Structure formats: C-alpha cells, structure tokens
Amino acid sequence: MSSRTHVSSSARTQFLEVKGGERYAYRRFGSGPGLPLLLLQHFTGTLDNWDPALTDALAGERELILFDNAGIGHSSGPVPTTVAGMAKHAAAFLDGLGVGTCDVLGFSLGGMVAQHLVLDRPAIFRRLILAGTGPRGGEDIMHLEKPSLAKHLQDPANKGYRVLQKIFFTPTPSGQAAGAAFVERLIERKEDLDGVSGPAVANAQMAAFHDWERVTGERFAELRTIRHPTLVVNGVHDEMIPVVNSYHLVEHLPNAVLLTYPDAGHGSLFQYHDSFARHAAAFLSVSSESAVY
Amino acid sequence: MSSRTHVSSSARTQFLEVKGGERYAYRRFGSGPGLPLLLLQHFTGTLDNWDPALTDALAGERELILFDNAGIGHSSGPVPTTVAGMAKHAAAFLDGLGVGTCDVLGFSLGGMVAQHLVLDRPAIFRRLILAGTGPRGGEDIMHLEKPSLAKHLQDPANKGYRVLQKIFFTPTPSGQAAGAAFVERLIERKEDLDGVSGPAVANAQMAAFHDWERVTGERFAELRTIRHPTLVVNGVHDEMIPVVNSYHLVEHLPNAVLLTYPDAGHGSLFQYHDSFARHAAAFLSVSSESAVY
C-alpha cells in the first residue's frame, strides 16, 4: 500500500461565482507535470465523497479539481434534472476557473456528465476516465427499487456513509472489509464539511438517470464520435450501473481501454484505490493519441 | 517503444522425450526473478508464431517456455481432438521438464488448454494470463465459415503469415499496419524454423474447439472453482473468439481482471505488444493472492 499524504482531507473548500450564474463549491489541490484532473461525482455525492486515499494518490502527479455541480453541497442553484443541464454547469465552472483543457475522472453520474460535456465541447478534455458509468441508452441504470439495492437503502441500520459500504461493495467478506475501510477514510475529514444531500437532490438526479437511460436516435451512435483516449473502469458485480454498460462503452468508443475488477461493485475505484490510481496515472501520463497504456 | 533484445529469434528449438510418451519441441529462454512462464499457442500456431517483440519483452524478467503440443511443429504424435487431450500433453511436458509450478500465458486455443490444465492440476500454475480465449460453453468460437473470416481464409492472395494480418487484426489502417508489422517480426527468424501446420492439425484442433463450445453441466460453473489470479485480455473486435467470451470469464472466475484493447481483434496482445508486456509483467510481479495489479 502506498503511504498517504493526507492532502485531500485538509484541502479547503473554495467558491467560484459565475457572472449571471451560480456560485460553485470546489476543492483544488495537488501538483505535478500532468494537466489538471476534474473529478465529477456520483449520485448524491458531494466533495466529501471522494475517497481521500484515491485523491491523495492522484494528487501526487497532478492538480485535482473536485467540483460540486449546481445545488450539490455548498453550490447554489437548483439541481438539474438532465445530464445535459449538469454538463452546462461543469462547462461554466471550468470556463470561470480559466481551465481551457483538462483531463476528467467521471464516476457514475459524473461519467455521464463527462460524456455529455465532451460531446458539446470536445476541446475541453484531453483524456477521459469513466468509472462505474454507462452510455446514453444504457441498461438497468440506477434502479434503486431492485431488491438487491432496496434492501440496503431501506434498512434503517445503514445510517450515513454505512449505506455506501453496502451498495458500492460486494457482500463478500473482502468486499465488505474494503467498504468499511472506505467509510473510515471518508470520515477522516472533520472540518469544512460539504453537507449531506437530501431528497430533493436525489429526486432531481434520479430524473436525470431515467432520461439518460432512454435510447434517442441510433443507439450508441454518439459514442463513435468521441475519439478522446478513454479508460473505462468497473467492478464486474456493479448492481447500480451494471458492467454491461462498460462493455457498451468500449465496444462503441473508438479509442477506449476497459479495466474490470473482480469481487467488486460500483465502488471498484475506491475498493482498489492503489491499483486504480496506478492505472489512472499510467493512462494519464501517455502523450500519444491512443488510449492504450 | 522498448528496445528489442532479439533473444527470441535466436533461441534454439529443444526436445524433451517423455518416457512412454511423445517427444516435445520447445524453446526456453530469458531470465529474471519471476517464475517460468509457459506459453500455450493458438490454432495451428507453432513455436514460430509467437511475436518476438512480445517474447523479447517478457523474457527480460523471467524465463519463458514456448511449447509445441503433440503433433504441432516438431513435436511427435497425433494432434488431440479435445482440449482435455492437449492439457494432458502440457502436463506431461511440464512434469518431464521438472517444472513444478509456473505461470502461464494461454492465447486462444492455448487459453482453453490452460483452463483445463489448472482444473486438473491446480498447483501446476500460480497465475494465469488468458488472451483472446473463452470458457467451455462459450459463444461463436472459431466459426471460420463466417463471412467475416471466410473471405480472408479463402483469398488466395493471403499467403503464409499474411492471412494472420487479416484475421488477427482489425481492417482499419492502424489495425492493418500493426498486422503488417507483426508479420515482419515473425519472419525475422530465418533458421531452426518449426514448420507450418497442415490440414490434419487444423481439423483436429477444430474438433477440439467444437467440443469446447458445447455446454456441459451448469454453464461456467467450473470457472468459479479456479481461484488463481487471472488476467484476461482481448481486443474488443475479435472475430475469432469474440470479446463476450472474455466477459464470461471475468464474470465467473472469482479472481480475474479484464483488460480490453480498442481497434483490436484476436491478436491484440501482438498489436499492443509493448502495453501487453507491461501489463503482463505488472500482473505477474504481484505476490499476493489477488489478481488486482
């Protein structure tokens, strides 16, 4: 295991107010030769939901920018009910920050925002990492009413971050141990917290998922126009956005490598944070036009 | 690109005669801290069909053992018509050589032999790399009569190794350029050649593929008993053993990582030999029980 720098847990929340727009909360830390890496977060997740073990590792070689979309954490405004709306906010944020081109790590809902944004504004990203996510028109995306998920979400014993241990990780002893360790790392941060998302956030984001799941036009056709080098990562037992969605991504994106992890669910990048950070760094360090690393 | 050592092209063919059994042709070269790596070859492939760029790179950190199964190249005996029969020969060869435990890279048919052998003799392998292959009961395995393959196999212009450029690589300019480079590397070897497989080899091996494609018992159940760390690799556009077979492998093997390559077919490990050798070396260098690297 790598030694931790703990730079993530001490990074202060900053704010960027866009003229005529919203006031976005973000955290920016790390340094190195790489382009900045924008991190786009999962369903109901805030700045506090990034695993500090992962962000500490990534921040050793590049600047990270953790971003709260509109209405999330301390960002102002209503939560958009479409991925397109979220992508507009992410673009406004990067423009306001003066970041012309960066790399992006989009996890789950954040991976959908990254796909939408790169279609709108191809030059805004150089390389994409899409973890635990799926394409527009994907399958079985975020059906929280499924018994495999509902039993955890409706269990009153799963308070706070503990529900993530259940729904982001496999039920095996090794999966649950990794989930418990993840929760312990999330609660390392004691001050300058970003708050917890309520039902209004969840409802708006669920509307965005349902819209994203609809097939519009020729299925997956837009993926073929994204020529950016892309690394797709997933756990093979993801119950929230099943791994078949990652298969669709790499079969239709012309320049994408797939990495799947065993005994892992939606949170595979947190379960195997050492490995994921190593693969991400190797992928991001390539200067050619190929996704292959 | 890594600088080449050209150790592969100069490695001499050796022979091992098993008491009461066959006389097997093999090549053994390379050195380093790793366990020996047994290489199990594809349909009709001989010792000469391993990409020297790949084996040169792998041989820098470990000893490689390239093996001709019975009836292939200069190995004696009839070609088995089942994967089980091929696995018996591979076991007899390793036993005769005095190799108690090794790592294995099985490509295509060789990956099936590796799976069968590790089920028979779990202690014989430590770690498995399965490239361009599929599980017993897989889908669309080696249907050479498919138009996408038959048009190349029946084209008289595709003489010798040139057919491999067509069927192992994508039809894109980059895929075909990689295929042409692969063929150039194969013909680097000028002496001590292993010969070319004829129709008798092809017919026996096709029988083995057809038998392997049949579902016997509960589909994929035996995969769950292989707990060995496994790296599964494929091109997303493999026409010979489609990538869905790699998905089945990692969804049922309990301890397997999947890596897929873009713009690549059956020969993805040769197309991206630098990357593949790097990933293989990283995977093989892990000393824990986990496939994650």
Interface residues (C-beta under 8 A of the other chain):
Chain A: V236 V243 Y247 V250 E251 L253 P254 N255 A256 V257 L258 L259 T260 Y261 P262 D263 Y272 S275 S290 A291 V292 Y293
Chain B: V236 V243 Y247 V250 E251 L253 P254 N255 A256 V257 L258 L259 T260 Y261 P262 D263 Y272 S275 S290 A291 V292 Y293
